[in-house]
């Protein structure tokens, strides 16, 4: 009986650790995506301001 209880508790903590690790990974991914989006927006705004008269549509 004690072995089964120990196995259950160990399994619970292992699964909890996996979910925490995944949560951290997803949070880091989201942070990077946000930073990339901000950089792209800034670059797009800079390009739009500098190329206002230089673009001729076909």
Residue pairs with C-beta under 8 A, 6 or more apart in sequence:
none
